[in-house]
Amino acid sequence: MYALIETGGKQYRVNEGDNLFIEKLDAEPGDTFEVDKVLAVEKDGEFKVGTPVVEGASVRFKVKRHGKGKKIIVFKYKPKKMYRRKQGHRQPFTEVEVEKINS
């Protein structure tokens, strides 16, 4: 059984017991929350697609931790003009575990 969900502007395929790194949420580690934006569900060989979401379907997550991703370097320059700008960025994330898929 798996589901296709949308959270944080991205879409994920999730199975029960999976760990995901999603956009940062306002939840404490140990909290649970549900996502009801389920785009499709597969259960026992039957594939159900929503228009745009599957009615009555939801996925329950448990928050494991918060963190920051790897650093990326943003470097801008213009040749022959002595213009240089260097900036780093680390995207915050929330690690969650899929507890249950309700369909």
N, CA, C and O atoms as a GROMACS GRO file, in nm:
protein
  412
    1MET      N    1   0.085  -0.118   0.000
    1MET     CA    2   0.000   0.000   0.000
    1MET      C    3   0.089   0.124   0.000
    1MET      O    4   0.181   0.135   0.081
    2TYR      N    5   0.060   0.215  -0.090
    2TYR     CA    6   0.133   0.342  -0.093
    2TYR      C    7   0.038   0.454  -0.132
    2TYR      O    8  -0.074   0.430  -0.179
    3ALA      N    9   0.085   0.576  -0.110
    3ALA     CA   10   0.004   0.693  -0.142
    3ALA      C   11   0.093   0.800  -0.202
    3ALA      O   12   0.212   0.807  -0.173
    4LEU      N   13   0.034   0.883  -0.286
    4LEU     CA   14   0.101   1.002  -0.340
    4LEU      C   15   0.041   1.122  -0.269
    4LEU      O   16  -0.079   1.146  -0.276
    5ILE      N   17   0.128   1.199  -0.200
    5ILE     CA   18   0.079   1.313  -0.123
    5ILE      C   19   0.148   1.440  -0.169
    5ILE      O   20   0.249   1.435  -0.239
    6GLU      N   21   0.092   1.553  -0.128
    6GLU     CA   22   0.154   1.683  -0.156
    6GLU      C   23   0.168   1.757  -0.024
    6GLU      O   24   0.071   1.772   0.051
    7THR      N   25   0.289   1.805   0.004
    7THR     CA   26   0.315   1.888   0.121
    7THR      C   27   0.434   1.977   0.092
    7THR      O   28   0.533   1.933   0.032
    8GLY      N   29   0.425   2.100   0.134
    8GLY     CA   30   0.535   2.194   0.112
    8GLY      C   31   0.559   2.226  -0.034
    8GLY      O   32   0.671   2.262  -0.071
    9GLY      N   33   0.456   2.213  -0.119
    9GLY     CA   34   0.472   2.243  -0.261
    9GLY      C   35   0.540   2.133  -0.340
    9GLY      O   36   0.571   2.152  -0.457
   10LYS      N   37   0.564   2.017  -0.277
   10LYS     CA   38   0.627   1.904  -0.344
   10LYS      C   39   0.539   1.781  -0.329
   10LYS      O   40   0.455   1.773  -0.239
   11GLN      N   41   0.558   1.684  -0.419
   11GLN     CA   42   0.482   1.561  -0.414
   11GLN      C   43   0.574   1.445  -0.378
   11GLN      O   44   0.688   1.439  -0.422
   12TYR      N   45   0.522   1.353  -0.296
   12TYR     CA   46   0.600   1.240  -0.247
   12TYR      C   47   0.520   1.112  -0.260
   12TYR      O   48   0.397   1.113  -0.246
   13ARG      N   49   0.589   1.002  -0.287
   13ARG     CA   50   0.529   0.869  -0.280
   13ARG      C   51   0.571   0.810  -0.146
   13ARG      O   52   0.690   0.800  -0.117
   14VAL      N   53   0.474   0.771  -0.064
   14VAL     CA   54   0.503   0.724   0.072
   14VAL      C   55   0.444   0.586   0.096
   14VAL      O   56   0.336   0.554   0.048
   15ASN      N   57   0.518   0.506   0.172
   15ASN     CA   58   0.472   0.378   0.224
   15ASN      C   59   0.471   0.388   0.375
   15ASN      O   60   0.538   0.475   0.432
   16GLU      N   61   0.397   0.300   0.442
   16GLU     CA   62   0.397   0.300   0.588
   16GLU      C   63   0.536   0.262   0.637
   16GLU      O   64   0.597   0.166   0.589
   17GLY      N   65   0.586   0.340   0.735
   17GLY     CA   66   0.719   0.315   0.790
   17GLY      C   67   0.830   0.393   0.723
   17GLY      O   68   0.944   0.389   0.770
   18ASP      N   69   0.802   0.464   0.614
   18ASP     CA   70   0.904   0.544   0.544
   18ASP      C   71   0.946   0.665   0.626
   18ASP      O   72   0.866   0.719   0.704
   19ASN      N   73   1.071   0.708   0.609
   19ASN     CA   74   1.120   0.834   0.664
   19ASN      C   75   1.133   0.933   0.549
   19ASN      O   76   1.185   0.898   0.442
   20LEU      N   77   1.086   1.056   0.570
   20LEU     CA   78   1.090   1.160   0.467
   20LEU      C   79   1.154   1.286   0.522
   20LEU      O   80   1.146   1.314   0.641
   21PHE      N   81   1.219   1.361   0.435
   21PHE     CA   82   1.268   1.494   0.467
   21PHE      C   83   1.180   1.592   0.390
   21PHE      O   84   1.191   1.602   0.267
   22ILE      N   85   1.093   1.665   0.462
   22ILE     CA   86   1.000   1.757   0.397
   22ILE      C   87   1.033   1.899   0.441
   22ILE      O   88   1.118   1.920   0.528
   23GLU      N   89   0.964   1.997   0.381
   23GLU     CA   90   0.984   2.136   0.419
   23GLU      C   91   0.953   2.154   0.567
   23GLU      O   92   0.868   2.084   0.622
   24LYS      N   93   1.022   2.248   0.630
   24LYS     CA   94   1.010   2.265   0.775
   24LYS      C   95   0.866   2.295   0.818
   24LYS      O   96   0.797   2.376   0.756
   25LEU      N   97   0.823   2.227   0.926
   25LEU     CA   98   0.689   2.244   0.981
   25LEU      C   99   0.698   2.301   1.122
   25LEU      O  100   0.801   2.289   1.188
   26ASP      N  101   0.590   2.365   1.166
   26ASP     CA  102   0.582   2.416   1.303
   26ASP      C  103   0.526   2.306   1.392
   26ASP      O  104   0.410   2.312   1.433
   27ALA      N  105   0.608   2.207   1.423
   27ALA     CA  106   0.567   2.096   1.509
   27ALA      C  107   0.689   2.051   1.588
   27ALA      O  108   0.802   2.058   1.539
   28GLU      N  109   0.667   2.006   1.707
   28GLU     CA  110   0.776   1.960   1.793
   28GLU      C  111   0.806   1.813   1.763
   28GLU      O  112   0.717   1.740   1.721
   29PRO      N  113   0.932   1.770   1.784
   29PRO     CA  114   0.963   1.628   1.770
   29PRO      C  115   0.876   1.544   1.863
   29PRO      O  116   0.861   1.575   1.980
   30GLY      N  117   0.820   1.436   1.808
   30GLY     CA  118   0.730   1.351   1.884
   30GLY      C  119   0.583   1.378   1.853
   30GLY      O  120   0.498   1.293   1.880
   31ASP      N  121   0.553   1.495   1.797
   31ASP     CA  122   0.414   1.528   1.761
   31ASP      C  123   0.371   1.446   1.640
   31ASP      O  124   0.454   1.398   1.562
   32THR      N  125   0.240   1.430   1.625
   32THR     CA  126   0.185   1.367   1.506
   32THR      C  127   0.095   1.467   1.435
   32THR      O  128   0.036   1.555   1.498
   33PHE      N  129   0.085   1.453   1.304
   33PHE     CA  130  -0.003   1.538   1.226
   33PHE      C  131  -0.050   1.459   1.104
   33PHE      O  132   0.010   1.358   1.068
   34GLU      N  133  -0.158   1.506   1.042
   34GLU     CA  134  -0.214   1.439   0.925
   34GLU      C  135  -0.211   1.529   0.803
   34GLU      O  136  -0.231   1.650   0.813
   35VAL      N  137  -0.186   1.469   0.690
   35VAL     CA  138  -0.192   1.537   0.560
   35VAL      C  139  -0.310   1.478   0.486
   35VAL      O  140  -0.316   1.358   0.463
   36ASP      N  141  -0.405   1.564   0.450
   36ASP     CA  142  -0.522   1.514   0.378
   36ASP      C  143  -0.518   1.546   0.230
   36ASP      O  144  -0.616   1.521   0.158
   37LYS      N  145  -0.406   1.601   0.182
   37LYS     CA  146  -0.390   1.626   0.039
   37LYS      C  147  -0.329   1.502  -0.025
   37LYS      O  148  -0.212   1.502  -0.065
   38VAL      N  149  -0.410   1.396  -0.034
   38VAL     CA  150  -0.366   1.269  -0.092
   38VAL      C  151  -0.412   1.267  -0.237
   38VAL      O  152  -0.532   1.272  -0.264
   39LEU      N  153  -0.316   1.260  -0.329
   39LEU     CA  154  -0.348   1.267  -0.472
   39LEU      C  155  -0.388   1.132  -0.530
   39LEU      O  156  -0.470   1.125  -0.621
   40ALA      N  157  -0.330   1.022  -0.476
   40ALA     CA  158  -0.362   0.888  -0.525
   40ALA      C  159  -0.327   0.787  -0.416
   40ALA      O  160  -0.240   0.810  -0.333
   41VAL      N  161  -0.399   0.674  -0.419
   41VAL     CA  162  -0.375   0.567  -0.322
   41VAL      C  163  -0.379   0.433  -0.395
   41VAL      O  164  -0.465   0.411  -0.480
   42GLU      N  165  -0.284   0.343  -0.361
   42GLU     CA  166  -0.284   0.207  -0.414
   42GLU      C  167  -0.300   0.113  -0.295
   42GLU      O  168  -0.220   0.116  -0.202
   43LYS      N  169  -0.404   0.029  -0.300
   43LYS     CA  170  -0.430  -0.065  -0.192
   43LYS      C  171  -0.479  -0.196  -0.251
   43LYS      O  172  -0.580  -0.199  -0.322
   44ASP      N  173  -0.409  -0.304  -0.222
   44ASP     CA  174  -0.445  -0.439  -0.269
   44ASP      C  175  -0.462  -0.445  -0.420
   44ASP      O  176  -0.556  -0.507  -0.470
   45GLY      N  177  -0.373  -0.380  -0.494
   45GLY     CA  178  -0.379  -0.384  -0.640
   45GLY      C  179  -0.479  -0.288  -0.702
   45GLY      O  180  -0.485  -0.276  -0.824
   46GLU      N  181  -0.556  -0.218  -0.620
   46GLU     CA  182  -0.654  -0.122  -0.670
   46GLU      C  183  -0.596   0.019  -0.658
   46GLU      O  184  -0.557   0.061  -0.549
   47PHE      N  185  -0.589   0.090  -0.769
   47PHE     CA  186  -0.530   0.223  -0.774
   47PHE      C  187  -0.640   0.326  -0.783
   47PHE      O  188  -0.719   0.325  -0.878
   48LYS      N  189  -0.646   0.416  -0.685
   48LYS     CA  190  -0.751   0.518  -0.681
   48LYS      C  191  -0.687   0.656  -0.698
   48LYS      O  192  -0.599   0.694  -0.620
   49VAL      N  193  -0.731   0.730  -0.801
   49VAL     CA  194  -0.677   0.863  -0.829
   49VAL      C  195  -0.782   0.966  -0.794
   49VAL      O  196  -0.900   0.950  -0.826
   50GLY      N  197  -0.739   1.074  -0.727
   50GLY     CA  198  -0.831   1.180  -0.687
   50GLY      C  199  -0.849   1.284  -0.795
   50GLY      O  200  -0.771   1.292  -0.890
   51THR      N  201  -0.954   1.366  -0.778
   51THR     CA  202  -0.978   1.476  -0.871
   51THR      C  203  -1.004   1.604  -0.793
   51THR      O  204  -1.122   1.637  -0.780
   52PRO      N  205  -0.912   1.678  -0.742
   52PRO     CA  206  -0.767   1.655  -0.741
   52PRO      C  207  -0.719   1.570  -0.623
   52PRO      O  208  -0.607   1.520  -0.627
   53VAL      N  209  -0.802   1.551  -0.517
   53VAL     CA  210  -0.758   1.469  -0.405
   53VAL      C  211  -0.857   1.354  -0.385
   53VAL      O  212  -0.972   1.361  -0.427
   54VAL      N  213  -0.809   1.248  -0.319
   54VAL     CA  214  -0.893   1.133  -0.288
   54VAL      C  215  -0.977   1.166  -0.166
   54VAL      O  216  -0.923   1.204  -0.062
   55GLU      N  217  -1.108   1.153  -0.178
   55GLU     CA  218  -1.199   1.186  -0.067
   55GLU      C  219  -1.180   1.088   0.049
   55GLU      O  220  -1.176   0.967   0.029
   56GLY      N  221  -1.169   1.143   0.170
   56GLY     CA  222  -1.160   1.061   0.290
   56GLY      C  223  -1.024   0.999   0.315
   56GLY      O  224  -1.008   0.928   0.414
   57ALA      N  225  -0.926   1.023   0.229
   57ALA     CA  226  -0.793   0.965   0.248
   57ALA      C  227  -0.704   1.064   0.323
   57ALA      O  228  -0.715   1.185   0.306
   58SER      N  229  -0.617   1.009   0.406
   58SER     CA  230  -0.521   1.091   0.479
   58SER      C  231  -0.400   1.007   0.515
   58SER      O  232  -0.406   0.884   0.512
   59VAL      N  233  -0.291   1.074   0.547
   59VAL     CA  234  -0.168   1.007   0.588
   59VAL      C  235  -0.124   1.069   0.720
   59VAL      O  236  -0.116   1.191   0.732
   60ARG      N  237  -0.095   0.984   0.820
   60ARG     CA  238  -0.053   1.032   0.952
   60ARG      C  239   0.099   1.019   0.964
   60ARG      O  240   0.156   0.914   0.935
   61PHE      N  241   0.162   1.130   1.007
   61PHE     CA  242   0.307   1.137   1.023
   61PHE      C  243   0.344   1.160   1.168
   61PHE      O  244   0.265   1.214   1.246
   62LYS      N  245   0.465   1.118   1.204
   62LYS     CA  246   0.521   1.148   1.335
   62LYS      C  247   0.651   1.225   1.310
   62LYS      O  248   0.736   1.180   1.234
   63VAL      N  249   0.666   1.340   1.375
   63VAL     CA  250   0.785   1.424   1.358
   63VAL      C  251   0.900   1.362   1.435
   63VAL      O  252   0.888   1.336   1.555
   64LYS      N  253   1.013   1.340   1.366
   64LYS     CA  254   1.130   1.282   1.432
   64LYS      C  255   1.228   1.391   1.476
   64LYS      O  256   1.274   1.392   1.590
   65ARG      N  257   1.261   1.483   1.383
   65ARG     CA  258   1.358   1.588   1.417
   65ARG      C  259   1.352   1.700   1.313
   65ARG      O  260   1.291   1.686   1.207
   66HIS      N  261   1.415   1.811   1.347
   66HIS     CA  262   1.434   1.923   1.256
   66HIS      C  263   1.582   1.935   1.227
   66HIS      O  264   1.665   1.891   1.307
   67GLY      N  265   1.616   1.994   1.112
   67GLY     CA  266   1.757   2.011   1.080
   67GLY      C  267   1.773   2.103   0.961
   67GLY      O  268   1.678   2.164   0.912
   68LYS      N  269   1.898   2.111   0.915
   68LYS     CA  270   1.930   2.190   0.796
   68LYS      C  271   2.003   2.100   0.697
   68LYS      O  272   2.079   2.012   0.736
   69GLY      N  273   1.980   2.124   0.569
   69GLY     CA  274   2.042   2.045   0.463
   69GLY      C  275   2.186   2.086   0.440
   69GLY      O  276   2.241   2.170   0.512
   70LYS      N  277   2.248   2.027   0.338
   70LYS     CA  278   2.385   2.061   0.303
   70LYS      C  279   2.392   2.205   0.254
   70LYS      O  280   2.296   2.258   0.198
   71LYS      N  281   2.506   2.267   0.277
   71LYS     CA  282   2.523   2.406   0.234
   71LYS      C  283   2.544   2.413   0.084
   71LYS      O  284   2.620   2.335   0.026
   72ILE      N  285   2.474   2.508   0.022
   72ILE     CA  286   2.499   2.537  -0.119
   72ILE      C  287   2.558   2.677  -0.128
   72ILE      O  288   2.527   2.763  -0.045
   73ILE      N  289   2.642   2.699  -0.225
   73ILE     CA  290   2.709   2.828  -0.244
   73ILE      C  291   2.645   2.900  -0.361
   73ILE      O  292   2.632   2.846  -0.471
   74VAL      N  293   2.604   3.024  -0.336
   74VAL     CA  294   2.549   3.110  -0.440
   74VAL      C  295   2.657   3.213  -0.471
   74VAL      O  296   2.689   3.296  -0.386
   75PHE      N  297   2.713   3.210  -0.592
   75PHE     CA  298   2.822   3.299  -0.629
   75PHE      C  299   2.784   3.376  -0.754
   75PHE      O  300   2.756   3.316  -0.858
   76LYS      N  301   2.782   3.509  -0.744
   76LYS     CA  302   2.751   3.594  -0.858
   76LYS      C  303   2.876   3.675  -0.893
   76LYS      O  304   2.951   3.717  -0.805
   77TYR      N  305   2.898   3.695  -1.021
   77TYR     CA  306   3.008   3.782  -1.061
   77TYR      C  307   2.983   3.836  -1.201
   77TYR      O  308   2.910   3.778  -1.281
   78LYS      N  309   3.047   3.949  -1.227
   78LYS     CA  310   3.043   4.008  -1.360
   78LYS      C  311   3.187   4.023  -1.405
   78LYS      O  312   3.267   4.088  -1.338
   79PRO      N  313   3.220   3.964  -1.518
   79PRO     CA  314   3.359   3.968  -1.562
   79PRO      C  315   3.408   4.110  -1.591
   79PRO      O  316   3.333   4.193  -1.644
   80LYS      N  317   3.532   4.136  -1.556
   80LYS     CA  318   3.603   4.262  -1.583
   80LYS      C  319   3.548   4.382  -1.507
   80LYS      O  320   3.590   4.494  -1.535
   81LYS      N  321   3.455   4.363  -1.414
   81LYS     CA  322   3.395   4.476  -1.342
   81LYS      C  323   3.423   4.470  -1.191
   81LYS      O  324   3.376   4.557  -1.117
   82MET      N  325   3.498   4.370  -1.144
   82MET     CA  326   3.530   4.351  -1.002
   82MET      C  327   3.404   4.341  -0.916
   82MET      O  328   3.400   4.391  -0.804
   83TYR      N  329   3.300   4.276  -0.970
   83TYR     CA  330   3.176   4.253  -0.895
   83TYR      C  331   3.171   4.106  -0.857
   83TYR      O  332   3.164   4.019  -0.944
   84ARG      N  333   3.176   4.079  -0.727
   84ARG     CA  334   3.172   3.943  -0.678
   84ARG      C  335   3.089   3.938  -0.551
   84ARG      O  336   3.108   4.020  -0.460
   85ARG      N  337   2.997   3.843  -0.543
   85ARG     CA  338   2.916   3.823  -0.424
   85ARG      C  339   2.908   3.674  -0.395
   85ARG      O  340   2.871   3.595  -0.482
   86LYS      N  341   2.945   3.636  -0.274
   86LYS     CA  342   2.939   3.496  -0.234
   86LYS      C  343   2.845   3.483  -0.115
   86LYS      O  344   2.856   3.556  -0.017
   87GLN      N  345   2.753   3.388  -0.125
   87GLN     CA  346   2.654   3.369  -0.020
   87GLN      C  347   2.627   3.219  -0.006
   87GLN      O  348   2.621   3.148  -0.106
   88GLY      N  349   2.610   3.172   0.116
   88GLY     CA  350   2.577   3.032   0.142
   88GLY      C  351   2.433   3.020   0.188
   88GLY      O  352   2.374   3.115   0.238
   89HIS      N  353   2.376   2.900   0.172
   89HIS     CA  354   2.237   2.877   0.214
   89HIS      C  355   2.223   2.732   0.257
   89HIS      O  356   2.274   2.641   0.191
   90ARG      N  357   2.152   2.710   0.370
   90ARG     CA  358   2.117   2.576   0.416
   90ARG      C  359   1.966   2.571   0.436
   90ARG      O  360   1.911   2.644   0.519
   91GLN      N  361   1.900   2.485   0.359
   91GLN     CA  362   1.755   2.477   0.363
   91GLN      C  363   1.709   2.400   0.487
   91GLN      O  364   1.754   2.287   0.508
   92PRO      N  365   1.620   2.458   0.570
   92PRO     CA  366   1.569   2.383   0.685
   92PRO      C  367   1.472   2.273   0.642
   92PRO      O  368   1.400   2.288   0.543
   93PHE      N  369   1.471   2.163   0.718
   93PHE     CA  370   1.381   2.052   0.687
   93PHE      C  371   1.326   1.993   0.816
   93PHE      O  372   1.374   2.022   0.925
   94THR      N  373   1.224   1.910   0.801
   94THR     CA  374   1.168   1.831   0.910
   94THR      C  375   1.172   1.686   0.866
   94THR      O  376   1.123   1.652   0.758
   95GLU      N  377   1.229   1.599   0.948
   95GLU     CA  378   1.229   1.456   0.919
   95GLU      C  379   1.106   1.395   0.984
   95GLU      O  380   1.084   1.413   1.104
   96VAL      N  381   1.027   1.323   0.905
   96VAL     CA  382   0.903   1.263   0.956
   96VAL      C  383   0.901   1.115   0.920
   96VAL      O  384   0.968   1.071   0.827
   97GLU      N  385   0.822   1.040   0.996
   97GLU     CA  386   0.801   0.898   0.970
   97GLU      C  387   0.652   0.877   0.940
   97GLU      O  388   0.566   0.930   1.010
   98VAL      N  389   0.623   0.799   0.837
   98VAL     CA  390   0.485   0.770   0.800
   98VAL      C  391   0.433   0.662   0.896
   98VAL      O  392   0.486   0.551   0.901
   99GLU      N  393   0.330   0.695   0.972
   99GLU     CA  394   0.271   0.599   1.067
   99GLU      C  395   0.160   0.517   1.004
   99GLU      O  396   0.159   0.394   1.015
  100LYS      N  397   0.066   0.584   0.937
  100LYS     CA  398  -0.050   0.512   0.884
  100LYS      C  399  -0.105   0.584   0.762
  100LYS      O  400  -0.107   0.707   0.755
  101ILE      N  401  -0.150   0.504   0.665
  101ILE     CA  402  -0.218   0.556   0.546
  101ILE      C  403  -0.364   0.514   0.555
  101ILE      O  404  -0.395   0.395   0.555
  102ASN      N  405  -0.453   0.612   0.564
  102ASN     CA  406  -0.597   0.587   0.571
  102ASN      C  407  -0.658   0.612   0.434
  102ASN      O  408  -0.639   0.720   0.376
  103SER      N  409  -0.731   0.515   0.381
  103SER     CA  410  -0.793   0.536   0.250
  103SER      C  411  -0.940   0.503   0.252
  103SER      O  412  -1.007   0.515   0.150
   0.00000   0.00000   0.00000
